[in-house]
């Protein structure tokens, strides 16, 4: 029979569940293990949120990206937890190696994902989907490592002081869940606004590797051989060196990646409280392009055609008081002020940083005609949906919705039946609302669902579009990545609260601007139109009745 009190050889792991030789009292050691579980849980959730945020920024459709990351990661956590059973006998060394690997993969994941997007996204073919495959790979790897943490931490806390399994699980999960709460709050309120996605991920990896290495090399060093301790120390120092070097070079990396994505003419790149804003060109006769979170919002070659088509049909009638929802770049307001009789223009823009840039940047201010210096223009920094709830009824002759593309998940509430109902309330009798509803040719379902939602809100609609140029694609707002998904046209919907559709005055100087009628829908378009728009909550939509 084996003597349970036989001495353990130096450097040999204790039996499963057996006590470890600790340099501190058992109570202190237990608190240290729980503290590291807290830190590791916070770091793990930051890695998840960082992947979701960066994938939404680079690929778009935040609902899909969040679903992919979370589902793959939770699945991988289960596999990692099962795989960790084989490491329980060497829990100390295994946990130290696991945290070093997690810190390296999680800390560098943002830079790797951004690099693949920047330098291979334009190659076409399989390379165009490189960021998506890399996102799945990182989610799988990080999930496997996070899932292996809990069994190893459970073994380590039992080595500190033997306790019943239920109590140990409760203590460990409490530390884990509270750590996840802190990590979930730290990412949007500290890491992202103050450090950015890349530096924030690198800092999280640094905290991760220090916490894991300190616990194993400090508290459980007697559970490992001398060789294992040295190998683990070298691995941790190497990971710290890689993360520190990446942090030093992150500024140069971001500049090089932006040039790869936007070209060599990047003049302004800033992260506001709402989004990343990038300006290219705009000086020395070069066309100005404005990108918001990586999406082309203003294309210098076609900007004027877009804003003329958006604004002028709605201005054919009384237009003394005009409300612009969005449009912080000032370009829609520029077109509004070209009409005589305008007494007041209210611009409701969520991003104050974009408005400040439109005021101060020489290229953008020149393009919008220094519209914010006009005393008739009044800017309010607010969410358009919330602002409409408190707005006065029947206050405006014209409402112009110059908002992000309806295909972007984050903007779907701005295309809902509730939103259009609030907009209708602020319109005067006979007032008009105009909406940019996306491309008709490439996304007819989105376009006609917006039209149906407007009608469900009690508005009569007159759809119209601006076809693309003969020589190529439009460079308009929210251009999708990839030539096959680049829109050939812009679709707009003019609406009014009256019983009949508003009269669409077509500019003879722009023969390409043409109206769309119900009869213009093909059989395929009708079938597509009757499908729910997946990006909007079903309760806010009505089926098209064509």
C-alpha positions as CSV (number, residue, x, y, z in Angstrom):
1,X,0.0,0.0,0.0
2,X,1.2,3.5,-0.8
3,X,1.8,5.7,2.2
4,X,-0.3,8.9,1.6
5,X,2.1,10.9,3.8
6,X,5.3,9.8,2.0
7,X,7.5,12.8,1.1
8,X,7.3,14.1,-2.5
9,X,10.6,14.3,-4.4
10,X,11.8,17.9,-5.1
11,X,10.4,19.2,-8.4
12,X,7.9,16.3,-8.8
13,X,4.2,17.3,-9.1
14,X,2.1,16.3,-6.1
15,X,-0.6,13.7,-6.5
16,X,-3.9,14.8,-7.9
17,X,-5.7,16.8,-5.2
18,X,-2.7,16.6,-2.9
19,X,-1.2,19.6,-1.2
20,X,1.6,21.7,-2.7
21,X,4.5,23.1,-0.9
22,X,3.8,26.9,-0.8
23,X,5.9,29.9,0.1
24,X,2.9,31.5,1.8
25,X,0.1,30.5,4.1
26,X,-2.8,28.5,2.6
27,X,-5.3,31.3,3.0
28,X,-3.1,33.8,1.2
29,X,-2.3,31.2,-1.6
30,X,-6.0,30.6,-2.1
31,X,-6.7,34.4,-2.5
32,X,-3.8,34.6,-5.0
33,X,-5.3,31.8,-7.1
34,X,-8.7,33.5,-7.1
35,X,-7.1,36.9,-8.0
36,X,-5.4,35.3,-11.0
37,X,-8.7,33.7,-12.0
38,X,-10.3,37.1,-11.9
39,X,-7.5,38.7,-14.1
40,X,-7.6,35.8,-16.6
41,X,-11.3,36.0,-16.9
42,X,-11.2,39.8,-17.6
43,X,-8.5,39.3,-20.2
44,X,-10.4,36.5,-21.9
45,X,-13.5,38.6,-22.3
46,X,-11.5,41.5,-23.6
47,X,-10.1,39.2,-26.3
48,X,-13.6,38.2,-27.3
49,X,-14.9,41.8,-27.4
50,X,-11.8,42.9,-29.3
51,X,-12.4,40.2,-32.0
52,X,-16.1,41.2,-32.3
53,X,-15.4,44.9,-32.5
54,X,-12.6,44.6,-35.0
55,X,-14.5,42.1,-37.2
56,X,-17.5,44.4,-37.2
57,X,-15.3,47.3,-38.2
58,X,-13.4,45.4,-41.0
59,X,-16.0,43.0,-42.3
60,X,-19.3,44.7,-41.2
61,X,-22.6,43.2,-40.0
62,X,-21.9,43.2,-36.2
63,X,-24.7,40.7,-35.5
64,X,-23.1,38.0,-37.7
65,X,-19.6,38.7,-36.4
66,X,-20.7,38.5,-32.8
67,X,-22.6,35.3,-33.4
68,X,-19.6,33.7,-35.2
69,X,-17.0,34.7,-32.5
70,X,-19.2,33.8,-29.5
71,X,-20.5,30.5,-30.9
72,X,-17.1,29.3,-32.1
73,X,-15.4,30.4,-28.9
74,X,-18.0,28.7,-26.5
75,X,-17.7,25.5,-28.5
76,X,-13.9,25.7,-28.3
77,X,-14.0,26.3,-24.6
78,X,-15.8,23.0,-24.1
79,X,-13.2,21.2,-26.2
80,X,-10.4,22.9,-24.2
81,X,-11.9,22.0,-20.9
82,X,-12.0,18.3,-21.9
83,X,-8.4,18.5,-23.2
84,X,-7.2,20.0,-20.0
85,X,-8.0,16.8,-18.1
86,X,-4.7,15.4,-19.4
87,X,-2.7,18.3,-17.9
88,X,-4.1,18.1,-14.4
89,X,-1.1,16.2,-13.0
90,X,1.2,18.9,-14.3
91,X,-1.3,21.7,-13.6
92,X,1.3,24.4,-12.6
93,X,3.5,24.0,-15.7
94,X,0.5,23.5,-17.9
95,X,-1.3,26.6,-16.6
96,X,1.8,28.7,-17.1
97,X,2.4,27.6,-20.6
98,X,-1.3,28.0,-21.4
99,X,-1.4,31.6,-20.2
100,X,1.8,32.5,-22.2
101,X,0.2,31.1,-25.3
102,X,-3.1,32.8,-24.7
103,X,-1.4,36.2,-24.1
104,X,0.6,35.9,-27.3
105,X,-2.4,34.8,-29.5
106,X,-5.0,37.1,-27.9
107,X,-2.6,40.1,-27.6
108,X,-1.5,39.9,-31.3
109,X,-4.9,38.8,-32.8
110,X,-6.0,42.4,-33.5
111,X,-2.8,43.3,-35.4
112,X,-2.8,40.0,-37.3
113,X,-6.5,40.4,-38.3
114,X,-5.9,44.0,-39.4
115,X,-2.8,43.1,-41.4
116,X,-4.6,40.4,-43.3
117,X,-7.5,42.8,-44.1
118,X,-5.1,45.6,-45.1
119,X,-2.6,43.7,-47.3
120,X,-4.5,40.7,-48.7
121,X,-8.2,41.9,-48.8
122,X,-7.7,43.4,-52.3
123,X,-6.2,40.3,-53.9
124,X,-9.5,38.8,-54.7
125,X,-10.4,35.1,-54.8
126,X,-9.9,33.2,-51.5
127,X,-7.8,36.0,-50.1
128,X,-10.9,38.3,-50.0
129,X,-12.3,36.0,-47.3
130,X,-9.0,35.9,-45.4
131,X,-10.2,38.1,-42.5
132,X,-13.3,35.8,-42.0
133,X,-11.2,32.6,-41.9
134,X,-8.7,34.2,-39.6
135,X,-11.5,35.4,-37.3
136,X,-12.7,31.9,-37.0
137,X,-9.2,30.6,-36.3
138,X,-8.5,33.1,-33.6
139,X,-11.9,32.4,-32.0
140,X,-11.2,28.7,-32.0
141,X,-7.7,29.1,-30.6
142,X,-8.6,31.6,-27.9
143,X,-11.6,29.5,-26.9
144,X,-9.6,26.4,-26.5
145,X,-7.1,28.1,-24.2
146,X,-9.7,29.9,-22.1
147,X,-11.7,26.6,-21.7
148,X,-8.6,24.8,-20.4
149,X,-8.1,27.5,-17.7
150,X,-10.9,26.4,-15.3
151,X,-9.9,22.7,-14.8
152,X,-6.3,23.7,-14.2
153,X,-7.2,26.5,-11.8
154,X,-9.5,24.0,-10.0
155,X,-6.6,21.6,-9.5
156,X,-4.3,24.4,-8.3
157,X,-6.8,25.8,-5.8
158,X,-7.3,22.3,-4.4
159,X,-3.6,21.9,-4.0
160,X,-3.5,25.0,-1.9
161,X,-6.1,23.8,0.6
162,X,-8.4,20.8,0.1
163,X,-12.1,21.7,0.2
164,X,-15.3,20.2,-1.0
165,X,-15.8,20.4,-4.8
166,X,-19.0,22.5,-4.6
167,X,-17.3,25.2,-2.5
168,X,-14.2,25.3,-4.8
169,X,-16.4,25.6,-7.9
170,X,-18.4,28.4,-6.3
171,X,-15.3,30.4,-5.4
172,X,-13.6,29.9,-8.7
173,X,-16.7,30.8,-10.8
174,X,-17.4,33.8,-8.6
175,X,-13.9,35.2,-9.4
176,X,-14.3,34.2,-13.0
177,X,-17.7,36.0,-13.5
178,X,-16.7,39.1,-11.6
179,X,-13.5,39.3,-13.7
180,X,-15.6,38.9,-16.9
181,X,-17.7,41.9,-15.7
182,X,-14.6,44.0,-15.2
183,X,-13.2,43.1,-18.6
184,X,-16.5,43.7,-20.3
185,X,-16.7,47.2,-18.9
186,X,-13.0,48.0,-19.3
187,X,-13.0,47.4,-23.0
188,X,-15.6,50.0,-24.2
189,X,-15.0,52.5,-21.4
190,X,-11.2,52.4,-21.1
191,X,-9.2,50.3,-23.5
192,X,-11.0,51.2,-26.7
193,X,-11.4,55.0,-26.3
194,X,-8.0,55.7,-24.6
195,X,-5.7,53.0,-26.1
196,X,-7.4,51.8,-29.3
197,X,-8.1,48.3,-30.4
198,X,-4.5,47.3,-31.2
199,X,-2.7,48.8,-28.2
200,X,-5.6,47.7,-25.9
201,X,-5.2,44.0,-27.0
202,X,-1.4,44.2,-26.5
203,X,-1.8,45.6,-23.0
204,X,-4.4,42.9,-22.2
205,X,-1.9,40.2,-23.3
206,X,0.8,41.7,-21.2
207,X,-1.4,41.7,-18.1
208,X,-2.4,38.1,-18.9
209,X,1.1,36.7,-19.2
210,X,2.4,38.6,-16.1
211,X,-0.5,37.3,-14.0
212,X,-0.2,33.7,-15.1
213,X,3.6,33.6,-14.9
214,X,3.7,35.2,-11.5
215,X,1.2,32.7,-10.0
216,X,3.0,29.6,-11.3
217,X,6.6,30.8,-10.9
218,X,5.9,32.4,-7.5
219,X,3.3,30.3,-5.7
220,X,3.7,26.9,-7.3
221,X,7.4,26.9,-8.2
222,X,8.1,23.8,-6.0
223,X,5.6,21.8,-8.1
224,X,7.9,22.1,-11.2
225,X,11.4,20.9,-11.9
226,X,14.2,23.4,-12.3
227,X,14.2,22.8,-16.0
228,X,10.5,23.4,-16.3
229,X,10.8,26.7,-14.3
230,X,13.5,28.0,-16.6
231,X,11.6,27.0,-19.8
232,X,8.5,28.8,-18.5
233,X,10.5,31.9,-17.5
234,X,12.1,32.1,-21.0
235,X,8.7,31.6,-22.6
236,X,7.1,34.4,-20.5
237,X,10.0,36.8,-21.2
238,X,9.8,36.0,-24.9
239,X,6.1,36.7,-25.0
240,X,6.6,40.0,-23.1
241,X,9.3,41.0,-25.5
242,X,7.1,40.3,-28.5
243,X,4.1,42.2,-27.0
244,X,6.4,45.2,-26.0
245,X,8.0,45.3,-29.5
246,X,4.6,45.3,-31.1
247,X,3.4,48.1,-28.8
248,X,6.4,50.2,-29.8
249,X,5.7,49.6,-33.5
250,X,1.9,49.9,-33.4
251,X,1.9,53.5,-34.6
252,X,4.1,52.7,-37.7
253,X,2.0,49.6,-38.3
254,X,-1.3,51.5,-38.3
255,X,0.1,54.1,-40.7
256,X,1.3,51.4,-43.1
257,X,-2.0,49.5,-42.8
258,X,-4.0,52.7,-43.5
259,X,-1.9,53.4,-46.6
260,X,-2.5,49.9,-47.8
261,X,-6.3,50.3,-47.3
262,X,-6.8,53.9,-48.2
263,X,-3.8,54.7,-50.4
264,X,-0.8,56.9,-49.8
265,X,-2.8,60.1,-49.5
266,X,-4.1,59.7,-45.9
267,X,-4.2,63.2,-44.4
268,X,-6.3,62.7,-41.3
269,X,-6.9,59.6,-39.2
270,X,-8.6,60.0,-35.9
271,X,-10.7,58.0,-33.5
272,X,-13.7,60.0,-32.2
273,X,-16.0,58.9,-29.4
274,X,-18.2,57.2,-32.0
275,X,-16.0,56.0,-34.9
276,X,-12.8,56.1,-36.8
277,X,-12.6,58.9,-39.3
278,X,-10.1,58.9,-42.2
279,X,-9.7,61.7,-44.8
280,X,-7.7,61.3,-48.0
281,X,-7.1,63.9,-50.7
282,X,-8.9,67.2,-50.6
283,X,-5.8,69.4,-51.3
284,X,-4.0,70.4,-54.5
285,X,-6.9,69.5,-56.7
286,X,-7.1,65.9,-55.5
287,X,-10.6,64.6,-54.8
288,X,-11.5,64.2,-51.1
289,X,-12.6,60.8,-49.8
290,X,-14.1,60.5,-46.3
291,X,-14.2,57.0,-44.6
292,X,-16.1,56.3,-41.5
293,X,-15.1,53.0,-39.7
294,X,-13.5,51.9,-42.9
295,X,-16.5,52.5,-45.2
296,X,-16.4,55.1,-47.9
297,X,-18.9,57.8,-46.9
298,X,-18.0,60.6,-49.2
299,X,-16.4,59.8,-52.6
300,X,-14.9,63.0,-54.1
301,X,-15.7,62.0,-57.7
302,X,-19.4,61.4,-57.1
303,X,-20.1,63.3,-53.9
304,X,-21.9,66.2,-55.5
305,X,-24.2,63.9,-57.6
306,X,-25.2,62.0,-54.5
307,X,-26.0,65.0,-52.3
308,X,-27.9,66.8,-55.1
309,X,-30.0,63.7,-55.7
310,X,-30.6,63.3,-52.0
311,X,-31.6,67.0,-51.2
312,X,-33.1,68.7,-54.3
313,X,-36.2,66.6,-54.9
314,X,-37.2,67.1,-51.2
315,X,-36.7,70.9,-51.5
316,X,-39.3,71.2,-54.3
317,X,-42.0,72.9,-52.1
318,X,-42.0,74.8,-48.8
319,X,-38.6,74.6,-47.2
320,X,-38.2,77.4,-44.7
321,X,-37.3,74.9,-41.9
322,X,-35.1,71.9,-42.7
323,X,-34.0,69.1,-40.4
324,X,-30.9,67.0,-41.4
325,X,-30.5,63.7,-39.5
326,X,-26.9,62.8,-39.7
327,X,-24.9,64.6,-42.4
328,X,-22.2,65.8,-40.0
329,X,-19.9,66.4,-42.9
330,X,-22.0,69.4,-43.9
331,X,-22.5,68.4,-47.5
332,X,-26.2,67.9,-47.3
333,X,-26.5,71.3,-45.6
334,X,-24.5,72.8,-48.4
335,X,-27.1,71.7,-50.9
336,X,-30.0,72.8,-48.7
337,X,-28.6,76.4,-48.5
338,X,-28.4,76.6,-52.3
339,X,-32.2,77.1,-52.2
340,X,-33.6,80.5,-51.5
341,X,-36.1,80.9,-48.7
342,X,-34.3,78.6,-46.2
343,X,-34.6,80.3,-42.8
344,X,-33.2,77.5,-40.5
345,X,-31.3,74.2,-40.9
346,X,-31.0,71.9,-37.9
347,X,-28.3,69.2,-38.1
348,X,-28.6,66.3,-35.6
349,X,-25.3,64.4,-35.7
350,X,-24.2,61.8,-33.2
351,X,-20.4,62.3,-33.8
352,X,-19.2,65.7,-32.5
353,X,-15.7,64.9,-33.8
354,X,-16.9,64.6,-37.4
355,X,-18.6,68.0,-37.1
356,X,-15.5,69.6,-35.7
357,X,-13.5,68.1,-38.5
358,X,-16.0,69.5,-41.1
359,X,-15.5,72.9,-39.5
360,X,-11.7,72.9,-39.2
361,X,-10.2,70.7,-41.9
362,X,-9.4,72.9,-45.0
363,X,-10.3,70.3,-47.6
364,X,-13.6,69.2,-46.0
365,X,-14.6,72.7,-45.0
366,X,-13.9,73.9,-48.6
367,X,-16.0,71.0,-50.0
368,X,-19.0,71.8,-47.8
369,X,-18.7,75.6,-48.5
370,X,-17.9,76.4,-44.9
371,X,-21.6,75.7,-44.2
372,X,-21.1,75.7,-40.4
373,X,-20.2,79.4,-40.5
374,X,-23.7,80.2,-41.8
375,X,-25.9,81.5,-38.9
376,X,-28.9,79.6,-40.2
377,X,-27.2,76.3,-39.5
378,X,-27.6,74.9,-36.0
379,X,-25.9,71.7,-34.9
380,X,-27.1,69.3,-32.1
381,X,-24.9,66.4,-31.0
382,X,-27.3,63.7,-30.2
383,X,-28.7,60.3,-31.3
384,X,-31.3,61.0,-34.0
385,X,-33.8,58.5,-32.6
386,X,-33.7,59.9,-29.1
387,X,-33.7,63.5,-30.3
388,X,-36.8,62.9,-32.4
389,X,-38.6,61.7,-29.3
390,X,-38.3,65.1,-27.7
391,X,-38.7,67.2,-30.8
392,X,-41.7,69.5,-31.3
393,X,-44.5,68.3,-33.5
394,X,-45.0,69.8,-37.0
395,X,-41.8,71.8,-36.8
396,X,-40.2,71.1,-40.2
397,X,-41.0,71.4,-43.9
398,X,-38.3,69.0,-45.0
399,X,-36.5,66.2,-43.2
400,X,-33.4,64.8,-44.8
401,X,-32.1,61.4,-43.5
402,X,-28.4,61.4,-44.5
403,X,-27.7,58.4,-42.4
404,X,-25.4,55.3,-42.6
405,X,-26.3,52.6,-45.1
406,X,-29.4,50.6,-44.1
407,X,-27.3,47.4,-44.5
408,X,-25.1,48.3,-41.5
409,X,-26.5,46.5,-38.4
410,X,-25.7,49.4,-36.1
411,X,-28.0,51.8,-38.1
412,X,-31.0,49.6,-38.4
413,X,-33.0,51.4,-35.8
414,X,-32.8,54.5,-38.0
415,X,-34.7,52.6,-40.7
416,X,-37.4,51.2,-38.4
417,X,-41.1,51.9,-38.4
418,X,-40.9,53.6,-35.0
419,X,-38.2,55.9,-36.3
420,X,-40.3,56.9,-39.3
421,X,-43.3,57.4,-37.1
422,X,-41.3,59.9,-35.0
423,X,-40.1,61.6,-38.2
424,X,-43.6,61.9,-39.5
425,X,-44.6,63.6,-36.3
426,X,-42.1,66.5,-36.7
427,X,-43.2,67.1,-40.3
428,X,-45.6,70.0,-41.1
429,X,-48.7,69.2,-43.2
430,X,-47.5,68.6,-46.7
431,X,-43.9,68.2,-45.5
432,X,-41.4,65.8,-47.1
433,X,-39.0,63.3,-45.9
434,X,-36.1,61.9,-48.1
435,X,-34.2,58.7,-47.2
436,X,-31.1,57.2,-48.7
437,X,-32.2,53.5,-48.9
438,X,-29.1,51.8,-50.4
439,X,-28.4,50.4,-53.9
440,X,-31.4,49.2,-55.9
441,X,-29.5,47.0,-58.3
442,X,-27.4,45.1,-55.8
443,X,-29.6,45.0,-52.8
444,X,-33.3,45.3,-53.9
445,X,-34.6,43.6,-50.8
446,X,-33.1,46.3,-48.5
447,X,-34.4,49.1,-50.8
448,X,-37.9,47.9,-51.1
449,X,-38.2,47.0,-47.4
450,X,-37.3,50.5,-46.5
451,X,-40.0,51.7,-48.8
452,X,-42.5,49.3,-47.2
453,X,-41.5,50.4,-43.7
454,X,-42.1,54.0,-44.6
455,X,-45.6,53.2,-45.9
456,X,-46.3,51.2,-42.7
457,X,-45.5,54.3,-40.7
458,X,-48.2,56.2,-42.6
459,X,-46.1,57.9,-45.3
460,X,-46.8,57.9,-49.0
461,X,-43.6,57.1,-50.9
462,X,-42.0,58.0,-54.3
463,X,-38.9,55.9,-54.9
464,X,-36.2,57.0,-57.3
465,X,-32.6,56.3,-58.1
466,X,-29.4,57.6,-59.7
467,X,-27.9,55.0,-62.0
468,X,-24.1,54.5,-62.1
469,X,-21.8,56.0,-64.6
470,X,-21.2,54.3,-67.9
471,X,-17.6,53.8,-67.2
472,X,-17.8,52.1,-63.8
473,X,-19.1,51.9,-60.3
474,X,-20.3,54.7,-58.0
475,X,-18.0,55.8,-55.3
476,X,-20.8,56.8,-53.0
477,X,-21.6,56.3,-49.4
478,X,-21.0,52.9,-47.7
479,X,-19.4,51.3,-50.7
480,X,-19.0,47.6,-50.0
481,X,-15.7,45.8,-50.3
482,X,-15.1,43.9,-53.5
483,X,-16.0,45.0,-57.0
484,X,-18.9,42.6,-57.3
485,X,-20.6,44.2,-54.3
486,X,-19.9,47.8,-55.3
487,X,-23.2,49.5,-56.0
488,X,-24.1,50.6,-59.6
489,X,-26.6,53.1,-58.3
490,X,-28.0,55.0,-55.3
491,X,-31.6,54.5,-54.3
492,X,-33.7,57.2,-52.5
493,X,-37.2,57.4,-51.3
494,X,-39.2,60.6,-51.1
495,X,-42.1,60.4,-48.6
496,X,-44.8,62.6,-47.3
497,X,-47.5,62.4,-44.7
498,X,-50.3,63.1,-47.2
499,X,-52.7,60.5,-48.7
500,X,-50.9,60.5,-52.0
501,X,-47.2,60.1,-52.9
502,X,-45.3,63.4,-53.2
503,X,-44.7,64.7,-56.7
504,X,-41.1,63.9,-57.7
505,X,-39.6,66.9,-59.6
506,X,-36.8,65.5,-61.7
507,X,-33.9,67.9,-62.5
508,X,-33.6,68.1,-66.3
509,X,-29.9,68.8,-65.8
510,X,-29.6,65.3,-64.3
511,X,-31.3,63.0,-66.8
512,X,-30.0,59.9,-65.0
513,X,-32.2,60.6,-62.0
514,X,-35.3,58.5,-62.6
515,X,-38.3,57.5,-60.6
516,X,-39.3,54.0,-59.7
517,X,-42.8,52.7,-59.7
518,X,-44.4,49.6,-58.5
519,X,-44.6,48.3,-62.1
520,X,-40.8,48.7,-62.3
521,X,-40.4,45.8,-60.0
522,X,-39.6,42.5,-61.7
523,X,-41.0,39.2,-60.6
524,X,-37.7,38.4,-58.9
525,X,-37.6,41.8,-57.1
526,X,-41.2,41.2,-55.9
527,X,-40.2,37.9,-54.4
528,X,-37.1,39.4,-52.8
529,X,-39.1,42.4,-51.5
530,X,-41.6,40.1,-49.7
531,X,-38.7,38.6,-47.7
532,X,-38.0,40.2,-44.3
533,X,-35.0,42.3,-44.1
534,X,-32.7,40.3,-41.8
535,X,-31.0,43.4,-40.4
536,X,-34.2,44.9,-38.8
537,X,-36.2,43.7,-35.9
538,X,-39.3,41.9,-37.3
539,X,-41.6,44.0,-35.1
540,X,-40.6,47.2,-36.8
541,X,-41.2,46.0,-40.4
542,X,-44.2,45.6,-42.6
543,X,-44.1,43.3,-45.6
544,X,-44.0,45.1,-49.0
545,X,-47.5,45.1,-50.6
546,X,-46.5,45.3,-54.2
